[in-house]
Amino acid sequence: MDDTLLLIPGPTNLSKRVREAMAGPQLPHVGAEFYSMFKETVSLARHVFRNEKGVQLVYTGSGTTGMETSVVSLVSHGDRTLTLMNGYFGHRMLLLNGIHGAKADSIEFGSGRAADPDTLRKKLRENRYSVVFITHVDTSSSVLNPVPELVEECSKAGVLSVVDSVCAIGGEPLDFDRLGADVVFTASQKALAGAPGAVLVAASSRAIEYMEKRKAPIESYYMNILRWKPIMDDPKMYLATPATQVLLALREALLEVKKEGIEERWARHKKLGELTRSRIEAWGLKFVAEEGHRADTVTGFWVPDGKAGPIQKTLEAEHHVMVARGISTDADKMIRIGHFGILQPQTLSGALDSMGAVMEELGLAPGRVAVAR
Ligand SMILES: Cc1ncc(COP(=O)(O)O)c(C=O)c1O
C-alpha cells in the first residue's frame, strides 16, 4: 500500500516535506509557534486564492464543511436560492440548501454538461434569488464550469454567488479578487496536495456585510464565517481546537505551491489534463464531460459496463496505481483519474502506460473497446 500512486480525485499523494510536517511532537494550539505558523498559513492561502481584498479563512473540516458553511452563513430560512447542477456535488449543495430551510431551486444541466450562462441569466430574471451556488469542477463528472461567466451573470443581477472550488483551486485558474464571487472555498486534499482535514474559504466584503446585516443570526456555531473571521487575525482566540498536524501539513503544501508559482502550477495541470485526455482518446473511449469543458484536475471516462471494477482492481494489484470509479449508478461503467497536486507529467505518463497494459490484458485494447456511451 505504501507505494501505491494515488490517481483518485482526492486525497492525493503527499510530498515528503508535507508528510514530515505531520510527524513531529504534538504542537499545542495555544503556543507562539502555532500562532505564527497559523498566520503564515492564512497568508499563504490568500496567495493561492489571489485574495487581497476579501476575508480569508482556514479551519479544520473537509470540503463539505466549506459547502455547509457557505450555505448556513448566507442563507436564512425561506430564502430562495439557486443551485447549478451537473454532477453529484451540485446535488449535495442543493440538498444542503434544503436542509437549511431555503426555497431551493436548481437548474439541472445534466451530468458532464457545463452550466450555461445564458440559461442562468434567464432563470435570474424569473425569480429573485438571494444566492447562486456554482461548482467549479464537479468531481463526479469532471466537468469544468465557466465560472467567470456564471459569476458575472450573478453580479449583473445583483445576486450573491458561491463557488465550490474543492476540485479546482491550485490546479485550475482562479483569481478571487478579479472573479467577483462572494464565497469561494476549497479543501486541503486535492490540487493543493495537503492532508485531508482543512477547509479554505474566501469571502468578499460584500458577503461579510450581507451576513452582518442578516435579520436572523447564522444558525451554526462552527460553520459560521463571522465567527471564524476574528480568529484569522488573532489565532490566540479560541473557537475550537484545530487539527494542528493537518494545518502544519497544509502550510508546507502551500509553501510548495508558492515555490512552484501558481501560474506554473496551473500550466503543469494543463499538461496533466491534456496528457490524460490524449491517452483516453487513443484508447477510443468517451469522456463524461462535454468537449471544451473538461477539467485539468480530474478526468472521467466511460468504459464498457462491468469493466470499471476489473480495471481498477487489476491496475492496483499489478501496477500499484489507484484510480476511482464513477459514483453510485456509474460505478461499473465510469473510471475517474485524479491528476492533480504534486503529480508530474512523467509519473502520470508511466501510470497511463500501465493502464493501457491493463486495458489490453482485459481485452479492451485500442480499437477493440465497445464504448459504453
Ligand atoms: C467538488 C467537490 N465539492 C465538495 C466535496 C466534498 O469534500 P469532502 O469530501 O472533503 O467533504 C468534494 C469531494 O470530493 C468535491 O469534489
The ligand as an SDF file (V2000), in Angstrom:
LIG
                    3D

 16 16  0  0  0  0  0  0  0  0999 V2000
  -16.4260   19.4840   -5.8960 C   0  0  0  0  0  0  0  0  0  0  0  0
  -16.4500   18.9260   -4.5170 C   0  0  0  0  0  0  0  0  0  0  0  0
  -17.1250   19.5740   -3.5750 N   0  0  0  0  0  0  0  0  0  0  0  0
  -17.1750   19.1280   -2.3160 C   0  0  0  0  0  0  0  0  0  0  0  0
  -16.5410   17.9680   -1.9490 C   0  0  0  0  0  0  0  0  0  0  0  0
  -16.6400   17.4680   -0.5510 C   0  0  0  0  0  0  0  0  0  0  0  0
  -15.3910   17.4420    0.0340 O   0  0  0  0  0  0  0  0  0  0  0  0
  -15.0670   16.4500    1.2470 P   0  0  0  0  0  0  0  0  0  0  0  0
  -15.1980   15.0600    0.7620 O   0  0  0  0  0  0  0  0  0  0  0  0
  -13.6570   16.8380    1.6040 O   0  0  0  0  0  0  0  0  0  0  0  0
  -16.0290   16.7550    2.3290 O   0  0  0  0  0  0  0  0  0  0  0  0
  -15.8240   17.2480   -2.8970 C   0  0  0  0  0  0  0  0  0  0  0  0
  -15.1610   15.9840   -2.5490 C   0  0  0  0  0  0  0  0  0  0  0  0
  -14.6610   15.2570   -3.3670 O   0  0  0  0  0  0  0  0  0  0  0  0
  -15.7800   17.7480   -4.2150 C   0  0  0  0  0  0  0  0  0  0  0  0
  -15.0960   17.1010   -5.1480 O   0  0  0  0  0  0  0  0  0  0  0  0
  1  2  1  0
  2  3  1  0
  2 15  2  0
  3  4  2  0
  4  5  1  0
  5  6  1  0
  5 12  2  0
  6  7  1  0
  7  8  1  0
  8  9  2  0
  8 10  1  0
  8 11  1  0
 12 13  1  0
 12 15  1  0
 13 14  2  0
 15 16  1  0
M  END
$$$$
